[in-house]
């Protein structure tokens, strides 16, 4: 009989219970026991949710207090020596020191999990690292699930993916040299889990969807041969893309089952079937674990039935990947209208879709006739809804000239025009956009949304917050201040709420990292701007200071990537629609006297396809969308963009093609490693490498900032170098922010003096 299982499940809770428990613990308001109790309650609730939906093998080990890749490092004893911690004796203080840093040790570097908006903590590999199995945390969760009468399936990040996702530190060496020692730890973990009653273990190897070097592909054969005598059966899980190119390798691996993402890459199954070993389980990922649209149940049932004929009892059904990437329950969305709500499926609804597929296979179509009719009706109403397509948007896109996305002059000409009025000093300073979202701000916003605070009173409160932000920036002597975004809930949601074509949820939260949760909007139809979105806030801010205020917008690719996107139109077309909507805002800001405008694109790297053969096409349309958002503006208007927590080394040509006047990037956690690549590439425009990590509560010492800026000056000419934090400051407290920025300003002024700066910088050379 077909088996239902999941690869992973959302862990934050329906109302972000994990977020609030974590933050209360960090603030000393919850004890260790209280945090662990809250985590246990969530785990057990989610397991029982899955069991109630018919899931027969629930995942264990997918739950984390911060990040599953960090947990994998601890599981194999791979804690960086610089922290001086022992994985086997790690307490919560040590665990969060790795994730959030300490006064003496920066946190582990953070970057994006493949092409998702989830962030993981990057392992640090040293040539002399000694791995050791530390299965106790996973074993405890296994026993928890067993005590509830469940049939748990432990989940491990595979050894090769774990190695690949880390970075080498110290003397250069081949990471694959660490594989034998790592495999010993995995063998010990598998043996321990099997002895505790785990008959199946899921091993995730998502890197198989990448273009891997030959030596890494060869390592899969030897690694899994090493694990072949595991007393537990192994389910090799892949997702996010096709592994068809590796069909012969996959079919030869001594594993008991393979999971395939048949949503992202349905065609890959045809490549694998001819050599599929007899008796091996196929886990078919037929339900989309990355998006929120309801499945076409009739179509998926036909596919599932065909697979059931071929595989019989060796067929497992699952979502395409972990459900970590979608919200928990659409039934909670009481404010959505009936029609649009009928188009959606969150995690719990996706489990029900799996259950219906199994019933349809085992009992026949008639057993789910009503559900099939409901699915067909939802698909039809969505296709035919007049709310989806707008003739004016299509006409505007069709009328664009071929060179609409190009600035009228090259960067050197623009830079001279900008400096003529900006008159900035050498090493100009700015911040990335947001300042602390204080309790007062959040209370006022919540009251306004509930109708308990009048619009005029809310605006008065936000204006007071903006005035305070400007006062503090002037006191710090920041050259290009920002308004602090007090009125904004989220950098995507805020704009999406003011654009046609977007839907919003009340509780559609997903985890970004740690306690950071986002509520992605849903792009369901054509996108257009109905009215100015930020102009009055920016005009008011500029009236408070003679310094040039930077307007803040979220770029089209990030608006796309950080949303759940419609699946009935190419993503490139949706990005162009958003770009034109943003361009209306940019032109209105310019007309209002805001001549420095930041169009943030932190998600541009994460949108990059996993296969290199698809990169050029993506970079072409993503770059066009960014440039369209600022087309038709004057040379003297300075366009900034910001990118963070991604690797840009291999797409620097695409980044340069954005042609932003100034780019700010995250570099502090990687010790300016990324900036070296920008220098080697000879990045042609202005650049602001982040000089301290804002995701950690630690306050950087002046010496630390000076060391990073000195490294930056060795790579980027001083006349093109900006000084700024890594990212926005909304998650930090004011004492942390002011202390860190004061240190940043003190260092900047010393360096200006040492560079002989007596006045303005000279910009635009070359």
N, C-alpha and C positions, 0 to 999 in steps of 0.2 A: 504494500500500500504506500502511496505517496506520503512523504514526510514533510511537514512544514517547519521552517526554522527562520531565525533572523540572524544577521551578522553582527548587529549591534542595535542599541536602542537609545533614544534621547535620555540624558541623565539629569538635566537641570530641574525637572519637575514641571508640572502644569502651570504653576505660578512662580517659577524661578526659586523654589525652595532651597536648592543647593547654593545658588548665588548668595542669598541672604544669610544662610548659615555660615558660608565661608567668610563673608565680609564681617559678620558679627564676631567670628572667631579671631580674625585678624585685628579687630578693634578691641579685643579683650572682653567682649560682651558675652561670649559663649566659651564654655570650657572644652577641653579636648573630648571629654565623654559626650558632651552635648552635640558637638559636631559629628562625631562618629555615629551617634544615635540617629541624627537627621539623615546621614548618608545611608545607613542601614534601612531606615524606613522607606526611603526613596527606591533603593534597589529592590526591596521586596515588593513594594507596590507595583513597580514596573514589570517584574517577573510575573506577578499574578495577573496584570493586565494582558500580558502576552499569552499566558496559559488560558485565560478566559476567551481569548480570540482564537483558540485552537492551535497555538504554536506548541509543537511537541518537544522541541529542543531549544531552550532559551539560552542566550549567550551569558557567560560569566567571565568577568575580566574586562568587559567593555566599559564598566562604570569606573570613573576616576574622579578624585578630588580636584584634579587640575588638568592633566593631560595624559592620554594613554601611551604616548611615546616616552614620556618621562617615566611612567610606570614600568614600561618595558626595560628601560635602562636599569631601574632598581631591581627588577626581576633577575637580571643577569649580573648584578653587582657592578655595573658600569658607571659609577659616580665619579665625576672628575676629581682628581686628587686635590685640586686647589681649594676645595671646600673642606677637606679634612674630615669627611663623614664616612661612616660604615653603613653600607646598604642593609646589612642584616640587623643592625641596631638602630635604624633610622626612625626618629620620632617625627611628629608633625612639624615641629619647628625646623628640623633639618630638611624635610620634604619641601616645605614652602620656601626655604632658603634657596634651594635649587631653582625653583620656579620664579621667585620674585627678587632674589638677590639679598645681600646684606650690606652693612656699612663697609665691609672689607672685600666682598666678592660680588661682582656683577652677576646677574642671573644668567642662566643658560640662554643662548641666542634663540630667538623665536622666528619662525618663518611659516609660510603657507603650506598646508597639507595638499599636495598635488594642485589641482585646479579648483579647489574649494575655498571658502572663506573661513575655514577652520585653521587655527594656528597651532603648530606643535613646537615643542622644545627640542632643539637640535642636540643630538649626542656629540660629545667631544671624544675623539679617539686619539690616544697616545700609543706609540709603538710598544710600550711596555705594559699596557693595561692587562690586568689579570681578571678574567671573568670568574664568577662563582654563582651558582644557583641560589636564588633567594625566593623560593616559591611560597613562603608563608602567607603573604597578603592574598595571593590568588587562591591558595588552598582554603583560606578562611571564607572567601566568597563562595567557593564551590560547596563547602559544607553548609553554608547558609541556605543555598538554593536546595540542596538535598533535604534539609530539614523541613522544607515547605512541600516536600513530596514531588519535586520537579525532576526532570531529566536534563541536567545542565550540560552545556557544551562549552568548555573553557575556550577562550579566544586569546591567541598569542600573535603579536607582530612577528612575522617570519625573520629568521636570522639574516638573510641577505637584504631584505628591505631595511631592517634596523641598521645594518652596516652602511648601506647606501645613503640613508637619510642623515647620517652624521657627517662631521667634518674632522679631518685630521688636524692635530695640533702638535706643535713642537717640530722635531725633525721630520722631514718628508718621508713617507713610506706608503706602501700599498695597503689599503684597508683590508684587502682579501687575505693578507697575512694573518689577520686576527680571527679568521673564520674557524680554524680548528679548535681554538680555545673556546670560542663562542658556542660551537656545536656541542662541546662537552657539557656546558651549562644547560643547553636546551635538552639534551638527553636526560640529564638529572631531573629537570622540571617535568618532562613528559612522564618519566617513571614515577615521580611523586604523585602526579595527577591521576595516572592510571591506578596506582595503589589505593587512591582515595575514592575510586569508583567511576572515574571519567572514562567512558568507553570511546568517545569521539573527542578530538581536539581540533579546533579550527585554527589554521596557521595562515595569516594574511600575508600575501606577497604582492602588494599593489604595484611594485616596480616592474612587474612583468608587462604592464601596459605601456612602459616607456621604451625608447630606443636604447637598449643596453649594449655596452661593449661586449665583444666576443668572450673575454675572460670572465665577465660576470655571468653571462649565460652558461658558460661551461661549468661555473661554480655551482649552479643549481643541481646539476646531475650528481656531483660528488657530495654536496651537502645533504641532499635528500636520500642518497644511498646510505649516508652515515646515520640518518634518522629512521631508516627503513624498518629496523627491528623494534620500533617503539611499541610498547604493550597497548597503547591506545591507537585507534584508527585516526588517520590524519585526513582532514578536509582542507585542501589547498584553496584559498580564496583569493580571487583576483577581481578587480573592479575598476571603474572609471574609463575603461577603454578595451581595445581588442588585444588578444594574445595570439591571434591567428598566425602571425609570423613565426611563432615558437611552437607550432602544433606538434612537430615531431618530438621536440624536447619535452613538452608537457605530457604527451602520451606515454613517454618512456619513464617518467618519474614514478618511483615506487610509493605512490600515495593512494589512499582508499577512495578519495572523492575529490572533485574539482568544482569550484563555484565560478560561474561565468556571468558577467554583467551583460545580459541580453536586452537591456534597454539602450545603453550607450553604444553597444556593438553587437546587434543581433546577428550579423553576418558571420561572426567568428565561429559559431557552432558548426557551420558547414565545413570549415577547414579542419576541425578537430574530430568530427564524427568518424571519418574513414579509419583512423587508427585507434579509436577509443578502446581501451582494454576491457575485456569482458568482466562483469562484476563490479566495475568502478562506478561509484555514485556520481550522477550529474546533479549539481545544485544549480537550478535555473533561476537566475535573477530576472523575473518577468515584471515585477512591480517597481516603478521608479522610486528609488530612495533619495533622489536629489531634487525632485521638483514636487509641486503640490497639486498637480492636475489629477483628476480622477482617471483611473485606467479605463480603456476601452475593453470592457469585460468580455464581450463576444470575441474580439480579436485575440485576446490573451488566452481565452479558454480554448480556442482552436489550436493555438500553439502548444498549450499545455497538454491537450489531448493527444496530439501527435507525438510529443515527447513521452507520454505515458505508454503509448503503444510500443515505443522503442525500448524504454528503460524499465518499465514495470515498477517493482518495488525499489529499484535503484534510482528513482527520481525523487529529488527533494525540490521543493519550491520555496523561494525566498524573495525579499526585495533585492534590487540590483546591488546595493551596498548597505552599509550601516544606515539606520534611520536617524543617526545623530544629526543629519543635515536638514531635517524637516521639523516643523512644529509637532506638538503632541496630539492635539485633538481639535478637529474643526467644529465639533459639536458645541464647544465653548464659545464660538463666535456668534453671539446673539445679535450683534449689530449688522451683520452682513445680510443683504437681501436674499430671499429664497432662491432666486435664479442663479446668482453668482456662487452662492454657497453650494449649490448642487453640482458645480463643476469641480469642486475641490476635494482632496483627500489628504489628511495629515497622517501621522504615524499610526494611530489606532485604526483609522479607516483603511489604511493600506494592509494592516493585518487582516481586517475583515475581507478585503479583496482576495487575499491569499486563501482564506478559509472558503470563500465562494468558488474559487478555482478548483480546490480539492473536491468540494462537494459535486461540482459539475463533472469532474473526471470520474469520480467513483459512483455517482448516482445518476448521471446523465443530465442533459441540458434542462429537461423538464423540472428537475429538482430545484433549479435556480431561475426558472422562467421569469418570475416577477423581478428579480434583481437584474437579469439581463435586459429586460424591458426598460427598467429605470436607468441603467447605464446608457442604453441606446438613446433614450430621450435626452439625457444630459449632454451627450455628444452632439446631438442634432441641434439643440437649443443654443449651444455654444457656437457652433459653426454659423448659424443663421442669425444670431443676435445683432441688431443694428447698433448696439453699443460697442461693437468690436472695431468696425472700420469707419474711417472718416475720409471723405473725398477731398477735403481741403488739405489734409496732411499729405496724401498721395500726390496731389497736384503740386504742392510746394517742393517736394522732393524731386519730382520729374522735371521741374523748371530750373533746377540748379545748373549753372554752367560747369564745364569740366574742371575748371581751376578754382572752384568756389572755396576750397579749403586752404588756399594759400594766402599768407600775409603779403601785403603790397610791397614790402621791402625786406631785404635779408637782415639777419640779426645785427651785424655791425652797424648798419644804418639806424636801425631801431634803437640800439643801445645808446648811441650818441643823442638821439632825440629824447630818450627817457632821462638820461643823466642831466640833460640841460635844464630840466625843471625839478627833478628829484633832488639833485645836489647832495647825494649821499656820501658819507665818509668812506674811507677804506674799511673793508670788512663790515658792511652794513648788517645790522641785527634785526631779526624779526622772530615771530613765533609761527607755529603752523596753523593756528586758527582759534581753537577753543581754549577757554580758561575754566577753572573749577566750576562744576555744576553743583553748587552748594545746596544744602538742605532747604534753604529759603527759596531758591529757584525752583527746586523740584516740588515743593509744597504749593507754590504759586501756580505752577503749570498744571498740577493735578487738580487744584481748585478751579482753575479756568476751564479745564476740559470737562469737569463735572457740572459746570454751570454755577458754581458757588462763588466765583469771582467774575465781576463784570469785565468786559473787554477793555474798557478804558482804564480800570484799575490794574489789570494785568499788564497793559502796555506801560503804565506809569512805573510799575515794579521792575519791569525789564529795562526800561530806560535808566532807572537808578543803578541797576547792576552794570549796564554798559558804561555809564559814567564812572563808576568805581573801577572798572577794568582799565579804562583809559587813564584815570588818575594814577593807578599803580604802574602802568607801563611808562608813563611819562616820568614818574619818580625813579624808575629803573633806567631811564634814558634809552628805551627801545626805539630804534630809528623808524621802523615801519610797523606801527601798532595794528592790532585787529580789534574787532568789537567784542570778541569773546564768546559769541554764539549762545548767549544766555537764553534766548527765546527758542532755541532749537533742541529737539528731543534726540535726533539722530541725523547723521550727515546725509543719509539717503532718504529716510522716512520724511524728514522735514520738507524736502523738495518734492518728493513723490505725492505728498498730500495736496500739493498745489498744482499738480499736473493732471490733465485728463489722461485716461488710460490706465490709471493705477487703482488697485484695491488695497485696503489696509485692515489688519486684524487687531483684535484687542489683546490676545494672548498667544500670538504666533511666534513665540520666542525660540531662537536657536542659539547654541553656544558658539562663541567666536574663540575664546580661550579662557581658561581659569573661571573666574566669576563674571567675565565680560559676556553679556548676551546681547543679541541684536534681534530686531523684529523686522525681517525683510518684507518690503512691500511686494505686491503681486502685480506684474504688468500683464493685464488681460486684454488691452486694446490699443489702438493707435494713440501715440503720445503727443500732446500739444500743451503749450503754456496758455493759460486762460487770462492771467494778469501778472504784473510784477510781483516777485516773491521776496526779494531782499532789499529793494532800493530804498525804501523809507528808513529801514534800520541803518543802512550804510550812510545815508545822508545825515541822519541824526548824529551818528558817531563822528563823521567828519566835521560836523559843526562844533565838536567839543575840543578839537586840537588842531594846531597848525601843521602837524606832521601828516604825511600821506597815509591815510587809512587804507588797508588792504581789504577789498571785497572778497567774500568767500563763497565759492560755489563747489558743488560736487560734480565731477566730470561725467561724460556720457558713458564711458566704459564701466566706471565704478557704479553708476546708477543702474546699469544693466547687470553687472556681475554680482552685485550685492542685493539683487532682487530675485524673486522667483519669476522667470521670464516665460511669456507665452510660447507655446510650442507649435503654433500654426503659421509662423513667419520666420524667415532667417534672422538670426541674431544681429547680423550686420545691418539689416534694414531697421530693426528696432533701435540700434545704437544711433543711426543717422537721424531718426525721428527725435530722439532725446537731445541730440546735438543741436538741432535747429531750435528746439524749445529753449535750451540754455543760451543759444546765441541771442535770442530776443532779450534775455535778462542781461547779458554782457553789454549789449548796445545801450540798454536803458541805464545801466550803472555808469557807463562812460559818459552818457549825456548828462547824468546827475553830478559829474565831477569826480567820480571814483575812477582813478586812472591807474591803480595797481589792483589787479584782479587775479586771485588764485583759483584755478580750476583743478581741484584735487583728482588725481588718478592713482590712488594706492592699489587698485585692483588690476592694473593693466598687465602685470606679469602673471597673475594667477589665472587670467583668462586665456593664457597661451595654451594651445592644444598640446596634448601629451606627446604626439608624434611630430617630429621635426618637419616631415613632409607637409604638414598643415600650417606651419608657422608663418610663412610668407603671406599667405592669404589673410590670416588673422591680423597680423601686424599692419597690413595695408588698410583693412577696413577700420581697425581700432585707431590707427593714426589719423585717418581721414575724419573719423568722428570727433576726435579731440580738436583737430584744426578747424573743423566746421563750427565748433562751439565758440570760437573767437574770430570768425571771419568777418570782414568789413570794418574792423576797428582801426583806429589811427596808429601810426608808428610809435607815437609817444605814450601810448597805453601799454603798460608792462604786464605781461601775462606770466604768472607763476604756476607751477604745478607741484604736487607733492606725491611721493611714492614711498612705501615703507614695507618692511618685513617680507621681502621677496628677493630672489637672486636675479640681478639684471645683467650679469656679466655677459651672457650669451645673446642678449637682445639689445645691446647698446646702440646699434645702428637704428633700430626701431625707436628707441627712446629719443635719440637725437632727432629723428624725423618728426617727432611731435612739434619741434621748433618752439618750445616754450622759451621765453626770455630767461627765466630763472627756474631751476628745478631744485627742490629740497628732498633729501633722501635720508633714510635711516641707516646709520653706520656705526653707532657707538657700541652696540653689543658685539659686533664683529670686529671691533678695534680698527675701524677705518679700512677693513679689508676690501670692501666693495669700492671704495673711492680709488683704490689703486687701479682697478679695471677702468674707471672713468678716465684716469690720467693716461693709462696706456692707449686708450682709444682716442685720446686728445679730444674729449668732449668740448664742443665749440662754444657753448653759451655759458651763462652764469650758473653756479651751483652752490647749494648750501647743505653740506653734510651735517647730519645731526651730531651734536657734541655731547649729549647725555641722553640716557635711556629714561623715557617718561613712564614706562610701564612698571617701574620699580619704585618703591617709596624712598629709596636711598637718595641722599643729596650728594651729588658729585663734588669732590674737592676741586679747588682751582687748579691744582697741579695735574689732576686727571684731565680736565678740560683743555688745559694748555698743551698737554702732550698730544691730545687728539688733533687740536687745531694746528700744531706744529707739523704733524704728519700730513695734514691736509694742505698746508702751504707748500710742502715739498712736491705736491702733485698738481695743484691747481694754482694758476697765477693769482696773486693777491687781488688784482683789480677785478677778478671774476668770482671771488669767493665771498659767500654769505655765511653768517653765523646764526644758528638756530637750534632748538631742541630737536629730538628725533621725530616727534609727532605731536598731536594736540594734547592739551593739558586738562581735559575735562574730568578725567578720573582721579586727579591728584587734589590734595588739600592746599589751601593758600600758603601756609607756612612752608611747605615743601617747594611750591612753585617759586615763591619770592626768593627763598634762599638759593635755589638752583640757578635762577635767572640772574641774581646778583653776582654769583660766582662767574657765570658766563660773561656778563658785562665787564667785570673787573679784568678778566683774562683778555677779552677783546680789546679793551682800551690799552692794556700793557703792550699787546702785540702791535696795535696801531702805532704806538710811540716807537717801538723798536724798529718798525718798518719805515719810520721817517715820515709818516703821514702828517701833513700840515694843513690839510684842507680836504677837498673833494677827491674822490677816486677818479681815475680816468678809465672810462668804460668803452667797450666796443672796438677795441683794437683788432686789426686783422680783417 
